Amino acid sequence: MLATLALPILTVVLHQQDLGDIEKMLAQKLEMKSDYALRFRFESRMPSAPEGSRRKWAYTAAIWRSGDKLRVDVFDREADPAGDESSTRGRHVTCRNCERQNYLLVTTVLPGAPKVTHQVEFHDPKTQPTDYFVNDMDWRLLGFCNARLAVYSKIPIAQSYRQLVADPLLKTSEQKRNGTPYLVTTIEKNKNEGSIWFDARTQSGPVLHTFTGDASKKGAMKHVTEVSWQKTAGGNMYPEKIKHTEHTDGALTYEEIITVQHADFDTKIDPTIFTLAGLDLNENQPIGYPDLTPGKWPIWKGGRADPSLSAFAQAQAASAAQNGVVEPEPIAPVAAYPVQSSTPLIVGLVSGGMSVTALGLAAIYRRRKG
């Protein structure tokens, strides 16, 4: 009788110990600082994509976060089919709450000495479409999802894991993979089965996610995510490589590989990173401050935004050379709402041309009247 009772009691004890290990892994990640510097290479392919649509997409991203400031630089972009070269050329920059609070700074920095430079724009982050350039997610929990990177920001990961360990349908076991023992959690619901494999020895985090199920009209699905881990600055365990694959009826429909090149959740971020001076802008790039009209946008020159190079200032200088000194107009107050459009460089040039024309006509009128 005693032997019969001992088995279920032992099972409960082991189950609770396993859940404690999972909660400990999650807690270790959440204890990491929320300020960080990351750099990774992203590669994806869709073998079954229709002819002419994008089948491959790759880029390198550098990300910095400090408080409410988030900067993402994306460069070395590759696409198949290649399409327009301008969509992959240069370094695309987005920076939230940089230079202007409650704005999203957006620009592209081109290599070399480009003849055409991109304007530095300021947008309302609430209305600016979210894309891979600004993936605002909890990067501490990278590798904890069996999903594409683009989906991470939509999943409450920490909450999902807490619900997982509390789910009465959860089963835990110890299984070997390539000769190494792992703690495996499994849940079966509505003909769907999901498993997560944890390395209980290193306490690093999930090393394998698997999901199989039926997507009705789409057919049988299988999603798999493999994660390898590395020790980074501050002794943190962080993913080194993540491979995510999706199959439908046995055919590969999507593959995504993330290779982490740098991860630092320990070192304080240099505040210059979030300034115009830290963006390494091209010379002659217009700075489209939202509190100025296009003709008064300063130009980036010699490491600063120079208002004397704006179209309006240049028009004033030309007028002063002919008709004497013209007093500069005061700078307009800060606008109540952000600039919504993606105004190209040509708008600033046209505005400047109109200012020159207007001042020239005024000078002719004064001469005739005299």
HELIX and SHEET records of a PDB file:
HELIX    1   1 LEU A    2  LEU A   30  1                                  29    
HELIX    2   2 GLU A   85  SER A   87  5                                   3    
HELIX    3   3 TYR A  132  VAL A  134  5                                   3    
HELIX    4   4 TRP A  139  LEU A  141  5                                   3    
HELIX    5   5 LEU A  149  LYS A  154  5                                   6    
HELIX    6   6 ILE A  157  ALA A  166  1                                  10    
HELIX    7   7 SER A  216  LYS A  218  5                                   3    
HELIX    8   8 ALA A  233  GLY A  235  5                                   3    
HELIX    9   9 PRO A  271  PHE A  274  5                                   4    
HELIX   10  10 LEU A  276  GLY A  278  5                                   3    
HELIX   11  11 PRO A  294  LYS A  296  5                                   3    
HELIX   12  12 PRO A  307  LEU A  309  5                                   3    
HELIX   13  13 ALA A  311  ASN A  323  1                                  13    
HELIX   14  14 LEU A  345  LYS A  369  1                                  25    
SHEET    1   A13 GLU A 121  HIS A 123  0                                        
SHEET    2   A13 LEU A 104  VAL A 109 -1                                        
SHEET    3   A13 ARG A  91  ARG A  96 -1                                        
SHEET    4   A13 LYS A  69  ASP A  80 -1                                        
SHEET    5   A13 LYS A  56  SER A  66 -1                                        
SHEET    6   A13 TYR A  36  ARG A  45 -1                                        
SHEET    7   A13 ALA A 251  ASP A 264 -1                                        
SHEET    8   A13 MET A 237  THR A 248 -1                                        
SHEET    9   A13 ALA A 220  LYS A 231 -1                                        
SHEET   10   A13 PRO A 206  ASP A 214 -1                                        
SHEET   11   A13 ASN A 192  PHE A 198 -1                                        
SHEET   12   A13 THR A 180  LYS A 189 -1                                        
SHEET   13   A13 LYS A 171  ARG A 177 -1                                        
SHEET    1   B 2 ILE A 299  LYS A 301  0                                        
SHEET    2   B 2 ARG A 304  ASP A 306 -1                                        
END                                                                             
